[in-house]
Amino acid sequence: MDFLISVVIFTLSLIISIIVDFSILIPLVIGMILFSLTALHRGYDLKTVINMILNGMKKSFALMPIFALIGIITAIWRASGTIPFFVYYGTLLLNPKYFILFAFLLSCVVSFALGTSFGTVGTIGVVLIVLAKGGGVNTSVAAGAIISGAFFGDRCSPTSSSANLVATITGTDLYGNVKRMMITGIIPFVAASIIYVFLSRNNPINITDSKLLDDISFYFNLSYITILPAVMIFIFALFKKNVKISMFFSIITAFIICLFVQKMAFTDIIKTMIFGFKLNADSTLKDIISGGGLFSMFKVSLIVMIASSYSGIFEKTGMLNDIQELLKKMSNKIGIYLTTFFTSLATGAFCCNQTLPVLLTYQLMNKIYTENGLTKEDIAIDLENTAIMTSELFPWSIAIAVPLATLSADSTSIMYAVFLYLVPLINIIRLPNKKRLSPFL
C-alpha cells in the first residue's frame, strides 16, 4: 500500500507539472523522495537508503561524458557549417511532388548525423515546416513525417543519448546495437517511406521560399569540407571505435573548420562549445540554427541521474516484485516481446518522458529475459524497438510535446509519425528468437 500511495502521488505530480509547464525535474525529485520514504517506512535506515540512491545514480555516470560530448557536438556542428550544409543542400534537393517523403528522408539523414530528435526538429524540421506552411502542405502530415525522421536517428545513431543509455544499462556494445537496430528497422523504414509516397501525392508543395537558403549561404561557408565532422563519426563507426573517441575527433575537426573556414575567433569557438551557438544576425535563421552547447545537456544529465536513482531503491527494497510476477505470468501467455511492448506503453504514459520508461521497463523485464535464457542483446534491441519509440505516442510526454511545440503542430501529427509505431508493431511478427513470441503467434 505504501508503494501504491507513492506511485499515485508521483503520477499526480507528473500530471500537474505538465499542466502548469513545470520542469520534469520537479516531479522526478518528488518521486525520489517518495520512494525513499517508502523504503524508510519498510524498515531501512537513512544511510542505507542514501546508498541505494547513490548506487542507482552510479549506473548513469558512464553516460555523463557522452552527454557532454553530444552537447558540444550539437553546438560546434552548427558553428562549423555542418548542420547548415545538410539543411541547405537537403532542402535544395527536395522534389516538390514528393515533399512529405523528402521531409522524412532528410530528417532521417540529419537525425542520424546529430543523434538527437530535438536538434533535428529545431534545425531542418523548422525549415521544412516553414516551407510546408508557405507551400500549402498539410501541417500535421508534414510535422508527422519530420518527427518520424527525427526519431529515426534518435533511435539508432551512435551519437544518440537514448542509444547510449540503452547500451549502458544493458551492458551491451553500442555498435552491435546499432547494427541490430538497422536490421530490425529496415522493414518499418521502407513501409514508412511507401506511406509517405502516397501522402506526398495529396500534399505537393506549391511554392518555395528561398529566403532561408539565401541566409544560410550568406552567413556560412558551405564548402564540402564542412561535412567532415559528420564523416568522422561514420568512419569511426565503421571501425567500431568507442563513440567517445569518434565524437572527440569530430569535435576537433569541427573546431579546425570553425577556425580556418568559418573564420571564427578562438575564444568564440570555446564559448560556443560551452554555451551553444548563437548566430549574431537579424534573420529568421537566428532562431533556427542557434542552440546546443555543453550546458544544454545539464538538465538531461540531471534527469537521467535522478531517474537512475529509482533503480537503486527498487532493486534493494524489492518494491517492483509484485509487478514483475504479474509481468512474468503475462509473458507466459502473450510472449516476452509483447509484454515488453505493453510495459513500455504503460511506463511511457505514466512517466511523460523517454528516459524513465526505458529504465523502468528494463528494471521490470530484465529478470524475465534472464530466466528465459535470453541475452542482454535481446532486451537491448527490444527496448530500442519499444520503450524508445512508444514514449512519443502520448501527447503529454515531453519527448513529443517539445517537437510538436517547435514545429507549431498539434497532436494529430502523431498519427502521421508512422515510423514511431511501425517499429514496435512490425517487430512483433518478425522476431528471430521464438522465446520472445506469443505461443499463439
C-alpha positions in Angstrom: 0.0 0.0 0.0 2.8 2.4 0.8 4.4 1.9 -2.6 1.0 2.4 -4.3 0.5 5.7 -2.5 3.9 6.9 -3.6 3.1 5.9 -7.2 -0.2 7.8 -7.1 1.4 11.0 -5.7 4.3 10.7 -8.1 1.8 10.4 -11.0 -0.2 13.4 -9.9 3.0 15.4 -9.6 3.9 14.5 -13.2 0.4 15.4 -14.5 0.5 18.8 -12.6 4.0 19.6 -13.9 2.7 19.1 -17.5 -0.4 21.2 -16.9 1.4 24.1 -15.3 4.5 23.7 -17.6 7.0 23.0 -14.8 10.3 21.2 -15.3 10.1 17.4 -15.3 12.9 17.6 -12.7 10.5 18.6 -10.0 8.2 15.5 -10.1 11.3 13.3 -10.6 12.8 14.7 -7.4 9.4 14.3 -5.7 9.4 10.6 -6.9 12.9 10.0 -5.5 11.8 11.4 -2.1 8.6 9.4 -2.1 10.3 6.1 -2.9 13.0 6.9 -0.3 10.3 7.5 2.3 8.7 4.2 1.3 12.0 2.4 1.9 12.3 4.1 5.3 8.8 3.0 6.1 9.7 -0.5 5.3 12.5 -0.5 7.9 15.6 0.6 6.0 17.7 3.2 7.8 18.5 6.6 6.2 22.2 5.7 5.5 21.1 2.6 3.6 18.5 4.5 1.6 21.1 7.1 0.6 23.4 4.3 -0.5 20.6 2.9 -2.6 20.1 6.3 -4.3 23.8 6.7 -4.9 24.2 3.1 -6.3 21.4 3.8 -8.7 22.9 7.1 -9.8 26.3 5.4 -10.4 24.8 3.5 -13.3 24.3 6.8 -15.1 27.8 8.2 -14.5 29.2 6.5 -17.6 26.8 8.5 -19.7 27.8 11.9 -18.4 31.0 12.3 -20.6 28.9 11.2 -23.6 26.2 13.7 -22.8 28.8 16.4 -22.6 30.3 15.5 -25.9 26.8 15.4 -27.5 26.1 18.9 -26.2 29.4 20.2 -27.6 28.9 18.5 -31.0 25.4 19.9 -31.4 26.8 23.4 -31.0 30.1 23.2 -32.9 28.5 21.4 -35.9 26.2 24.4 -36.2 29.1 26.8 -36.0 31.3 24.8 -38.4 28.6 24.8 -41.1 28.0 21.0 -40.9 24.3 21.4 -40.0 23.8 24.4 -42.2 25.3 22.3 -45.1 22.8 19.5 -44.5 19.9 21.9 -44.2 20.9 23.9 -47.3 21.6 21.2 -49.8 19.0 18.8 -48.4 16.3 21.5 -48.8 17.7 22.5 -52.2 17.3 18.9 -53.5 13.7 18.5 -52.3 11.3 17.3 -55.0 8.1 19.4 -54.8 5.9 16.4 -55.8 7.3 14.3 -53.1 7.8 16.8 -50.3 6.4 14.7 -47.5 8.7 11.8 -48.5 11.7 14.0 -48.8 10.9 15.7 -45.4 11.0 12.2 -43.8 14.2 11.1 -45.6 16.1 14.4 -45.0 15.1 14.4 -41.3 16.4 10.8 -41.1 19.8 11.9 -42.5 20.1 14.9 -40.2 18.9 13.0 -37.1 21.4 10.2 -37.8 24.2 12.7 -38.1 23.1 14.7 -35.0 21.7 11.8 -32.9 19.0 14.0 -31.4 15.3 14.4 -32.2 15.1 17.8 -30.6 18.2 19.0 -32.6 16.8 17.7 -35.8 13.3 19.2 -35.3 14.9 22.5 -34.2 17.1 22.8 -37.4 16.0 21.1 -40.6 12.5 20.5 -39.1 11.8 24.2 -38.6 13.0 24.9 -42.2 10.7 22.1 -43.6 7.7 23.2 -41.6 8.1 26.8 -42.8 8.3 25.6 -46.4 5.2 23.4 -45.8 3.1 26.2 -44.4 4.2 28.5 -47.2 3.5 25.9 -49.9 0.0 24.9 -48.8 1.0 21.5 -47.4 -1.0 19.9 -44.6 1.0 20.9 -41.5 0.0 17.8 -39.5 1.2 15.5 -42.3 4.5 17.4 -42.7 5.1 17.5 -39.0 4.4 13.8 -38.7 7.0 13.0 -41.4 9.6 15.3 -39.8 9.0 13.7 -36.4 9.3 10.2 -37.9 12.7 11.1 -39.4 13.8 12.8 -36.2 13.3 9.7 -34.1 14.9 7.5 -36.8 18.3 8.9 -35.7 17.3 9.4 -32.1 16.9 5.6 -32.0 19.9 4.3 -33.9 22.6 7.0 -34.3 25.9 6.2 -32.4 25.7 9.8 -31.1 22.2 9.4 -29.7 21.8 9.8 -26.0 19.0 7.2 -25.9 21.1 4.6 -27.8 23.9 5.2 -25.4 21.5 5.0 -22.5 20.3 1.6 -23.6 23.8 0.3 -24.3 24.9 1.4 -20.8 22.1 0.0 -18.7 22.1 -3.3 -20.6 25.9 -3.6 -20.7 25.8 -4.2 -24.5 28.1 -2.9 -27.3 26.7 0.3 -28.8 27.7 -0.5 -32.4 26.3 -4.0 -32.1 23.1 -2.5 -31.0 23.2 0.0 -33.9 23.6 -2.9 -36.3 20.6 -4.8 -34.8 18.6 -1.6 -34.9 19.3 -1.1 -38.6 18.3 -4.7 -39.3 15.0 -4.5 -37.3 14.3 -1.0 -38.7 14.6 -1.8 -42.4 11.0 -3.0 -42.9 9.5 -0.2 -40.8 11.6 2.3 -42.7 10.6 1.0 -46.1 6.9 0.8 -45.0 7.0 4.4 -43.7 8.6 5.6 -47.0 5.9 4.0 -49.0 3.2 5.6 -46.8 4.9 9.0 -47.3 4.9 8.5 -51.0 1.1 8.2 -51.0 0.8 11.1 -48.6 3.0 13.2 -50.8 0.6 12.9 -53.7 -2.0 14.8 -51.8 0.5 17.3 -50.4 2.7 18.7 -53.1 4.5 21.9 -52.2 3.3 24.7 -54.4 5.9 27.4 -53.7 9.4 27.6 -52.5 10.7 30.3 -50.2 14.4 30.8 -50.9 14.9 33.4 -48.2 16.2 30.9 -45.6 18.5 29.3 -48.1 19.9 32.7 -49.1 20.6 33.5 -45.5 22.3 30.2 -44.9 24.7 30.7 -47.9 25.3 34.3 -46.8 26.2 33.6 -43.2 28.1 30.3 -43.7 30.8 29.0 -45.9 29.2 25.9 -47.3 32.3 24.2 -48.6 32.2 20.4 -48.8 34.8 20.4 -46.1 32.2 21.3 -43.6 30.7 17.8 -43.7 34.0 16.3 -42.4 32.9 16.3 -38.8 29.9 14.1 -39.7 32.1 11.9 -41.9 34.4 11.4 -39.0 31.5 9.8 -37.0 30.7 7.5 -39.8 34.3 6.4 -40.4 34.9 5.6 -36.7 31.6 3.8 -36.6 32.7 1.5 -39.5 35.8 0.6 -37.5 33.7 0.2 -34.3 35.7 2.6 -32.3 34.4 3.9 -29.0 31.8 6.5 -29.6 33.5 8.9 -27.2 36.7 8.8 -29.4 34.7 9.3 -32.6 32.9 12.3 -31.1 36.2 13.8 -29.7 37.8 13.7 -33.2 34.7 15.0 -34.8 34.8 18.0 -32.4 38.5 18.6 -33.1 37.7 18.6 -36.9 34.8 20.9 -36.5 36.9 23.2 -34.3 39.6 23.5 -37.0 36.9 24.2 -39.6 35.4 26.9 -37.4 38.8 28.5 -37.1 40.0 28.4 -40.7 36.9 28.0 -42.8 34.2 29.9 -40.9 36.8 32.4 -39.7 35.7 32.3 -36.0 37.8 33.6 -33.2 39.4 31.0 -30.9 37.6 32.4 -27.8 34.2 32.5 -29.7 34.6 28.8 -30.6 35.2 27.9 -26.9 32.2 29.9 -25.8 30.1 28.2 -28.5 31.2 24.7 -27.2 30.2 25.6 -23.7 27.2 27.9 -24.0 25.9 26.9 -27.5 26.0 28.5 -30.9 24.4 31.9 -31.4 24.1 33.5 -34.8 24.6 37.2 -34.5 22.3 38.3 -37.3 18.9 39.9 -37.7 17.4 37.0 -39.6 14.8 34.2 -39.0 17.8 31.9 -39.4 19.0 33.0 -36.0 16.2 31.2 -34.2 16.5 28.1 -36.4 20.2 27.5 -36.3 21.2 28.6 -32.8 21.5 26.1 -29.9 23.5 23.2 -28.4 26.4 23.5 -26.1 27.7 21.7 -23.0 25.2 23.5 -20.7 22.3 22.3 -22.9 22.9 18.8 -21.6 22.9 19.7 -17.9 19.2 19.2 -17.5 19.2 15.9 -19.4 22.1 14.7 -17.2 20.1 15.5 -14.1 17.0 13.8 -15.4 18.9 10.6 -16.1 20.8 10.7 -12.8 17.6 11.2 -10.7 15.7 8.6 -12.8 18.5 6.1 -12.3 18.3 6.6 -8.5 14.9 4.8 -8.6 16.5 1.6 -9.9 18.8 1.5 -6.8 15.8 1.9 -4.5 13.7 -0.7 -6.4 16.5 -3.3 -6.6 17.3 -3.2 -2.9 13.8 -3.0 -1.5 12.0 -5.3 -4.0 9.2 -2.8 -4.5 8.6 -4.0 -8.0 8.5 -7.7 -7.2 4.7 -7.9 -7.3 4.6 -6.2 -10.7 7.4 -8.4 -12.0 5.4 -11.5 -11.0 2.4 -10.2 -12.9 4.5 -9.5 -16.0 6.1 -12.9 -15.7 2.6 -14.5 -15.9 1.7 -12.2 -18.7 4.9 -13.1 -20.7 4.0 -16.8 -20.4 0.6 -16.1 -22.1 1.4 -13.5 -24.7 5.2 -13.7 -25.1 8.1 -11.7 -23.8 8.3 -9.1 -26.5 4.6 -8.2 -26.3 4.9 -8.0 -22.6 7.8 -5.6 -23.0 5.8 -3.6 -25.5 2.8 -3.2 -23.2 5.1 -2.4 -20.3 6.8 0.3 -22.3 3.4 1.7 -23.2 2.3 1.8 -19.6 5.6 3.4 -18.4 5.6 5.8 -21.3 2.0 7.0 -20.4 2.9 7.1 -16.8 6.4 8.8 -16.9 5.8 11.5 -19.5 9.3 11.3 -20.9 11.6 8.9 -22.7 14.4 8.2 -20.1 12.3 6.9 -17.2 10.2 4.4 -19.3 13.4 2.9 -20.6 14.9 2.5 -17.1 11.6 1.2 -15.6 10.9 -1.2 -18.5 14.4 -2.6 -18.2 14.1 -2.9 -14.4 10.8 -4.7 -14.7 11.7 -7.1 -17.6 15.4 -7.9 -17.2 14.8 -10.8 -14.8 12.2 -12.3 -17.1 14.6 -12.3 -20.1 17.4 -13.8 -18.0 15.1 -16.6 -16.6 14.1 -17.5 -20.2 17.7 -17.8 -21.4 17.6 -14.6 -23.4 20.7 -12.4 -23.7 21.3 -8.8 -22.8 21.4 -8.1 -26.5 17.8 -9.4 -26.8 16.5 -7.0 -24.2 18.6 -4.1 -25.6 17.1 -4.4 -29.0 13.6 -4.9 -27.6 13.9 -1.7 -25.6 15.0 0.1 -28.7 12.0 -1.2 -30.6 9.5 -0.5 -27.8 10.3 2.0 -25.0 12.5 4.3 -27.1 9.7 4.6 -29.7 6.5 4.4 -27.7 7.2 7.2 -25.3 6.4 9.7 -28.2 2.9 8.3 -28.8 1.5 10.2 -25.8 0.8 13.9 -26.4 1.6 14.8 -22.8 5.1 13.3 -23.0 7.9 15.8 -23.2 9.5 13.5 -25.8 6.8 14.5 -28.3 5.4 17.7 -26.8 8.7 19.6 -27.4 9.0 18.6 -31.1 5.3 19.5 -31.6 5.7 22.9 -30.0 8.9 23.6 -32.0 7.0 22.8 -35.2 3.9 24.7 -34.1 1.9 21.5 -34.8 -0.9 19.8 -32.8 -1.2 16.2 -31.5 -2.9 15.0 -34.7 0.7 15.0 -36.2 1.4 11.9 -34.1 -1.0 9.9 -36.3 1.3 10.7 -39.3 4.5 9.9 -37.5 4.2 6.4 -38.7 7.7 5.2 -38.1 7.1 5.6 -34.3 4.5 2.8 -34.3 5.6 0.8 -37.3 8.9 -0.2 -35.5 7.3 -1.8 -32.4 4.3 -3.3 -34.4 6.2 -4.8 -37.3 8.8 -6.4 -35.0 6.0 -8.3 -33.2 5.8 -10.6 -36.3 9.4 -10.8 -37.3 11.3 -11.8 -34.1 14.1 -14.3 -34.9 14.0 -15.7 -31.3 10.8 -17.7 -30.7 11.1 -17.5 -26.9 10.1 -13.8 -27.2 7.0 -14.5 -29.2 3.5 -15.3 -28.0 2.7 -19.1 -28.1 -0.3 -18.1 -30.2 1.6 -16.4 -33.0 
